[in-house]
Amino acid sequence: MQDPTPATFEAWNEEMSRKYNPENYHNSTNPLLRFIVHRRTMDILSPLRIKKTDRVLDVGCGAGNMLEHVDARRTGIDLSETMIERARAKLGNGVELKKMSADTLDFPDNTFDKVMCSEVIEHVIDPSAVLKEIARVLKPGGIAAVSIPNESLLQWTKSLLLACKLKVLMRNDGHTNVEDVDNEWHLHHASLSLFRSWEKGRLRTLRTIRSPSFFIPFHYVFLLTKD
């Protein structure tokens, strides 16, 4: 499939949202996949140290899998109506959900104490624009947690499992996800150096977490603050 243009992105993203459901990973019957996703979730949430009085934004909230673990004033945005409906079904009342593009957040400057953005920016046309908006709406002294996949390691692992005929280790509810690691929803081959070029010093990096472990960083979680 041809990559989307700014004019076609919303329709393309909606199609991808209907095709790929984050629930299949968060609630996987495969214990290895479930562990990897759980570790990434905890590596995002734990360092944020969210308080009940915090105002928290989830950029690209998907089906609400991150926000369901948050006890605070919650706001989730997603460009996909399908994802917003899934999140509303999961989270019910007590959370503000809005259909909105991540690169043009409709919030005033310095609105949120904490911002989460999990596995989103590799899916958008301009990751720099999304990070610029996160910096804008984050309060001074607030913390943002942004995660990306380590595409090179994921691809290497995929090749190894396929070569060793061990792709069953990544099987998820009847679907062999190891063959979908570099799937059509990813517009960028995310990496540590690429993230730094996207971020361009708009926020100060407090910590970079290698998830699920230091030695096997399938994902990077960046803890960022605004001075």
N, C-alpha and C positions, 0 to 999 in steps of 0.2 A: 504493500500500500504506500502511496506517495505521502510524504510528510505534509502536514497541514500548513496552510498560510494563515496569517492573522484573520482573514475573512472566513476561513473554513474551520478554524480551531475549535470553536464551541461545539459545533455539530460533530466533529471528529472525536472530541473528548467525551461527548455524550455516548457515542457509539462504543468507545473503549470502556466507559464506565459500566455499560450494560453487559459487556463481554467478560470483563475481569472484575471479580468481586473480592475485596479485601477480606471479607469474612472467611473465604476459603483458606486463608493463611492463618489468621488469628485463631480460628477454631478448627484447625486441621486435625484429622485423625492420625496424621503422621507425627510421632513424638519429636523427631528431629526438627522438622519444620516449625512445629509449635514452639519448641524451645528457642529457636533462633529469633522468631518474631517476638516472643515474650521478653527475651533479653533486650532486644532493641527498644521495646516499649518501656521497660524499666530503666534503661540507660538514658532515655529521654526524660521520663517523669521524675525519677529519684533526685537527680541533681537540681531540678527546678525548685524543689522544696516549696511547693505551692501551698499557700495558706487560704483559709476560707474567705478572707477579705480580699484576696487577689482577684483582679479581673484578667481572665485568661482567654486568649484567642488561639484557635486551632486553624491554621491556614491550609486549606485542602483537607477538610475534616473527614472526607470519605463517608464511611458508614458509621462513624462515631466511635470507632474502636479505641481511640486515645481518650476522648472526652469522657467515656463511661468510667474511667478511673480517676477522674478529677472531681474534688469536692470544693468548688469555688464558684465565682460568678463566671459562667462559661458562655463563650460565643464560638460558633463554628461557621466557617464559610467554605463553600465549594461551588465550582462553576457548573457542576452536573446536577440537574434536577433529580436524576435517579439516585445519586449519592445522598442528597439532602433528604429525600423520602426515606431511604434506608436508615439514616441517622435519626430522623424524627421517630421512626418506629422503634428504634433501639432505646433512645434516650428519654422519650416522652416529654413531660413538662419540665421546667426548670433550666432549660438551656435555650439560648437564642441561636437559631440557625438561619443563615441567609445565603441565597444564591448570589455569588459574587466572584469576579475574577481576581486571582491572587496578585496580579500585577497592577491593579487599580483598586485598592482597598478603600471602601467608602466609610472611613472612620477618621475622626480628627487626629492631628498629631498627638503623640504622647498619651495614648488612650489606655494601653494595656501594661500590666505589671509583668506578665509572662506570655510568651508566644511560642507555640509549637508548630513545626512544619516537618512532617515525617514522610519521607519518600515521595516528595511532590515536585521539586524543582527540576528533576530530570525529565519530567513529563511536559514541561511548558516550553514555549518557543524562546522566551527570554528570561532565564533564571536570574540574571542581574536585576531586572526590573522587580521581580518578586522580593529579592533580598533588600532592595532599596525601600520597598513599601513596608517590609517588616521593621526595618530600622526607623522608618518614619513614625509608625504607630506605637512602637515600644517606648515606654517611659524611660527617662534618664535613670540609670541604676537598675532598670529591669533586666530580665534575662530571657533570651530566646534560645530554643533548642531546635536545631535543624539537622535532619539526617539525610544521608544519601547512600545508595548502594555502592559497594566497591566492585565495579563492573569487571575489572581485570581478574580479580580473585574469583569472582563468581563464574566467570567464563572458564578459567583454568580448572576449577572444581567440576564444572559441568563436563569438560572434556575428559578429565580423569575418570569420573564416574561412568561415562559412556564407554571409555576405552576398557575399563575393568568390568564392564557389564554389571555395574552396581547402581544403575539409575533408579532402581526400586527404592533406594534410600531417600530419594527426593519425591517419591510418589505421594500425591495428595488427593484423597477421595476419588481415585480412579483416573486422575490426570497426572501425567508425568511432567511435573513442573520444571525439572532440570532442563528440559528441552525448550522451556519458555523463559529462561533467565534473561536473555536479551530480547524481550518481547517487543511487539510493535507499538506498545504504548510509551516506550522510552525514546525520547528525541535526542538524548545526549548520553554519551558513554562516560558516566560520572566517575570522578577520581578526586583524590585529595588536592592535587595541583589545579585541577579545573575549578573546584569549589573556590579556592583562594582567588582565582582570576574573576570569578563571578562576584565574590563578596567585595573585593576592591577596597578593603579597609573601612567600610561604612560602620562596622561594629568591631569592638575589641574582642578577640578570642580569649576566653577564660580557660578553656580546656577542650581537647579533642579526644573523644572516647572511641576506642576500637571495639566494636560489638560483633559477635557475642563475647569475644575475648581478645586480649592484646595480640596473641599469636595467630588468631583466625579472624581477622577483621572483615567479615562479610559486609559490614556497614560501618560508616563513620557518623558519629553524632558530635556536632559542633555546639558548644555552649558559648553564647555570645552576649555581650552587654553593651549598653549605650551610656557613654560618660556624659 
